[in-house]
Amino acid sequence: MRFVLRHFTAILILAALAGWAIFYLPYTPTWAVLRMKQAIDARDGDEAAKYVDFESVVRNAGREMVQKQGGTDPLSSMLGNAAIDLLTKPMAQVAKSAAIQKVDDGAREVQMPGVAVAGSLVLLHRNGDTAATDFTDNKGQRWRIHLARGGDGYWRVTEIEDIEQLLQKLQHNQPMGTP
């Protein structure tokens, strides 16, 4: 009892930190990024895929590409958006399967360097149920990543801006003869 009285403030601080870690931290975008990195490091593609909303990423990437290609032409934009809506689900499934396979295989191009993760967390800006980070990694690749809280309360990546640049890099990393 004497110990508790002498260290009451420290015990109170530890209890507050434990409560924060148990009840708040798992529902933050920071936690989602850290858990995704852990899953990738453990080569657990299914777990890593839980932190990405592939349909949203594919839809946003398609709209970004249509916007770059179509410019201000409303007909092209309308047809492009219709095609995106039609192809989002099947393309998301393909992207998810490929991502899971790459993580399971330990592919270098899906690894998340610790410095990049730390940088993304420092620069993470949260606004209600959305969050975004914008940083440049040590290879000069600029990353603008958006996350959103799903209906289940967990955070997932929903958009990667300028994904065309990333896709080109991934395509160049594939061995010859691989589709």
Secondary structure, DSSP 8 states (H G I E B T S, - for coil): -HHHHHTHHHHHHHHHHHHHHHHTGGGSHHHHHHHHHHHHHTT-HHHHHTTB-HHHHHHHHHHHHHHHHHTT-HHHHHHHHHHHHHHHHHHHHHHHHHHHHHHHHT-GGG---HHHHHHHHHT-EEETTEEEEEEE-TTS-EEEEEEEE-TTS-EEEEEETTHHHHHHHHHHHS-TT--
